[in-house]
Amino acid sequence: LEAGHLMPPPRTRPMLEVVVENIEIAQEQLSVPLAIENIAALLSWPEDEFDEPEFLSEVVRRTGALVVLDVANLHASALARGTDAYAELLRFPLDSVAYVHVAGGEEQDGLYIDTHGHAVPDAVSSLLSAYVAQRVSAGVPLPGIMLERDTDVRADAVLHDLDVIDAAVAEGVARV
């Protein structure tokens, strides 16, 4: 079956063991810290025992891996599953974030698709702003923020997204 998109693993206890074991194997081979990213999970498996923040937090707790926090993926997942992206954001292991990904996308057939080729939407920049406010209020330095753009890399499109990121960071700082 071709899903046309990355699929989340079933978030079960047996899968947690597999993921932890695989990360530990990778960490033994690497000379640099390993970071794992939340994906745009457009569905949840019926057998799920954890939601995404719980699963990722447990992986981080057991392996010491860092997190690449993709706020566009978080938005896509929450929209597809009907959850509150802001509430989920605060449940991620935010103390373990290596850096933040920001990307644009578009709605297609009732789903938000993280295309890396469209402008960063307000909902994604709002999540970034909320993350910045949470970190600044905790007195924690902000990690790097990376714009992901795979297509439409014209200077004006990229500069627009960078301005959106700058504004979201400034708004997050101003909230504190």
Helices and strands as residue ranges (DSSP letters): H 13-29, E 35-37, H 52-63, E 66-70, H 71-81, H 85-89, G 94-96, E 97-103, E 106-108, E 111-113, H 122-137, E 144-148, H 155-175
